[in-house]
Amino acid sequence: MDKRVVIADDESIIRLDLKEILEGDGYLVVGEAATGDDALDLIRTLQPDLALLDVKMPGMDGIEVARAVRGGGTHVVLLTAFSQRALIENAREAGVVAYLVKPFRSSEILPKLASIVAPSALTPEVVDRPRADDKIETREIVQRAKETLMRERGLDEPAAFEIIQRSAMRGRTRMRDVAQQILKGEFVG
């Protein structure tokens, strides 16, 4: 039987990409939402196996939705462009089983989701988060790249971050990879 999924993200392009990736792997996307409130309604009505929720959405955020559906049989996976320790702790307390850092690739998403819907197939370490050292190092690399863009292009921090994030999404690569290109002077975006 196909695993039923609800996708909630306020960016339609993200929902579309996720839907294509999931349906290509045999998942059944039964609902999509652009706000946390709509996501909560869909989850309560449709009772999906999985809910992929963006952290920051209009109305309720992904963690609030996860808290509201906790214990209802739907596995909640958080979608985020950030990996701050406080966010991760709040997500765990809300019952989130995993998170995916944007931008993501099908090669990252599908094994993680498979481990959630069929946990006996993989060891718990596979489901676990990336090592804290890796996340801290990635954050530092992205920070240095933002500073480089701000200095070289006269941008403010949100604009520099958006360039890195959008370039990573367009190239279907990690923000860390784009940041490293910037720092090496190889970035043309």
C-alpha positions in Angstrom: 0.0 0.0 0.0 1.2 3.5 -0.8 2.3 5.7 2.1 0.0 8.7 2.3 1.6 12.1 2.7 0.6 15.7 3.4 3.0 18.4 2.3 2.9 21.9 3.9 5.1 24.7 2.8 4.2 28.3 2.0 6.4 28.2 -1.1 4.6 26.4 -4.0 7.8 25.5 -5.7 8.9 23.5 -2.7 5.6 21.7 -2.5 5.8 20.9 -6.2 9.4 19.6 -5.9 8.5 17.4 -2.9 5.4 16.1 -4.6 7.4 15.0 -7.7 10.1 13.4 -5.6 7.6 11.5 -3.4 5.2 10.4 -6.1 8.2 9.2 -8.2 9.0 6.9 -5.3 5.5 5.5 -4.8 4.2 7.8 -2.1 0.7 9.1 -2.4 0.4 12.9 -1.8 -3.1 13.2 -0.4 -3.0 16.9 0.5 -1.0 20.1 0.2 -1.1 23.3 2.3 0.5 26.7 2.3 -0.4 27.6 5.9 0.0 25.8 9.2 -3.7 26.0 10.0 -4.6 24.3 6.6 -2.0 21.7 7.3 -3.5 20.9 10.6 -7.0 20.5 9.1 -5.6 18.2 6.3 -3.7 16.0 8.8 -6.7 15.7 11.1 -9.1 15.0 8.2 -6.9 12.7 6.0 -4.8 11.0 8.7 -1.7 10.6 6.5 1.2 8.3 7.4 3.6 11.2 7.0 3.4 15.0 7.2 6.2 17.1 5.8 5.9 20.5 7.4 7.9 23.7 6.8 9.0 25.3 10.1 8.0 28.9 9.1 4.5 29.2 7.6 1.7 31.7 7.9 -0.6 31.0 10.8 0.7 28.0 12.9 4.3 27.1 12.3 5.4 23.5 11.7 6.3 22.8 15.3 2.9 24.0 16.5 1.2 21.8 14.0 3.4 18.8 15.1 2.5 19.5 18.7 -1.2 19.6 17.8 -1.2 16.2 16.0 1.2 14.5 18.3 0.2 10.9 19.1 -2.3 10.8 16.2 -0.4 8.2 14.1 1.1 10.7 11.6 4.9 10.9 11.5 5.9 14.5 11.3 9.0 15.5 9.4 10.1 19.2 9.6 11.4 21.1 6.6 13.7 23.9 7.5 16.5 26.1 6.1 17.9 26.3 9.6 19.4 23.8 12.0 19.7 25.7 15.2 19.9 23.6 18.4 16.9 25.3 20.1 14.8 24.6 17.0 15.8 20.9 17.0 15.0 20.6 20.7 11.6 22.2 20.3 10.8 20.0 17.4 11.7 16.8 19.3 9.5 17.9 22.2 6.7 18.4 19.8 7.0 14.9 18.5 8.8 15.6 15.2 10.6 12.3 14.1 13.1 13.9 11.7 13.9 17.1 9.9 15.2 17.9 6.4 17.4 20.9 5.8 16.5 22.9 2.7 17.5 22.6 0.0 17.2 18.9 -0.2 17.7 16.2 -2.8 15.8 13.0 -3.4 18.9 11.1 -2.5 18.6 12.6 1.0 14.8 12.6 1.4 13.9 9.1 0.3 16.2 7.1 2.5 15.2 9.2 5.5 11.5 8.8 4.9 11.9 5.1 4.2 13.6 4.8 7.6 10.6 6.5 9.2 7.9 4.5 7.5 9.8 1.2 7.8 12.1 1.7 10.8 13.1 -1.9 11.1 14.8 -1.7 7.7 17.5 0.7 9.0 19.4 1.2 12.2 18.5 4.1 14.5 21.7 5.9 13.6 20.5 6.4 10.0 17.3 8.1 11.2 19.3 10.3 13.5 20.4 13.9 12.8 23.6 14.9 11.2 26.5 15.2 13.7 26.5 18.5 15.6 30.0 19.2 14.4 28.9 19.1 10.8 26.0 21.4 11.4 28.1 23.9 13.2 30.8 23.8 10.5 28.1 24.2 7.8 26.6 27.2 9.6 30.1 28.8 9.9 30.8 28.3 6.2 27.4 29.8 5.2 28.0 32.7 7.6 31.4 33.4 6.0 29.9 33.2 2.5 27.1 35.7 3.6 29.7 38.1 4.9 31.7 37.8 1.6 28.6 38.5 -0.5 27.6 41.4 1.8 31.1 42.9 1.5 31.6 42.3 -2.3 28.0 43.1 -3.4 26.9 45.6 -0.8 24.0 43.5 0.4 22.3 43.2 3.7 22.4 39.8 5.5 18.9 38.6 4.5 19.6 39.4 0.8 23.0 37.5 1.0 21.3 34.5 2.6 18.6 34.5 0.0 21.2 34.4 -2.8 22.8 31.3 -1.2 19.5 29.6 -0.5 18.0 30.2 -3.9 21.2 29.2 -5.7 21.2 26.0 -3.7 17.6 25.3 -4.5 18.1 26.0 -8.2 21.1 23.8 -8.4 19.5 21.1 -6.2 22.6 21.2 -4.0 23.3 22.1 -0.4 23.7 25.6 0.9 27.1 24.5 2.2 28.2 23.7 -1.4 27.1 27.1 -2.7 28.8 28.8 0.3 32.1 27.0 -0.5 31.9 28.2 -4.1 31.5 31.7 -2.9 34.4 31.4 -0.6 36.6 30.0 -3.4 35.6 32.8 -5.7 33.9 30.2 -8.1 30.3 31.5 -7.6 28.6 33.1 -10.6 25.1 33.5 -9.3 
